[in-house]
Amino acid sequence: MGISLWGAASTWATPASPRCRSLYLDPELISNIAYRKGCGRSGRTVFAAWTGKEIRIAAGCFFDTLDAFERAVDVKYTGKAVDDYKQAARECVAELTEKLGK
């Protein structure tokens, strides 16, 4: 069994019931994403990724829709960090939408 990440060229073998607590993806090597580095107080990288069905936002262990991301940011952060994270995610969605011609 192999896993292909959003159409990435390489695959690797996994056990029958894989578990993943974290996964580092290099945004410069994946073509169907848009990203912003150094966001918020933690300096996170925020991604917009096309899953084949919809655009999802990834940041740290978060992976869901833009609306869900913005709600999560409202709960977890305050002040300028809220605006920074939301703006980065919106820019990523806009860039990816244009890139994919959607």
Buried (B, 14 or more C-beta within 10 A) or exposed (E): EEEEBEEEEEEEEEEEEEEEEEEEBEBEEBEBBBBBEEBBEEEBBBBBBBEEEEBBBBBEEBBEEBEEBBEBBEEEBEEEBBEBBBEBBBBBBEBBBEBEEE
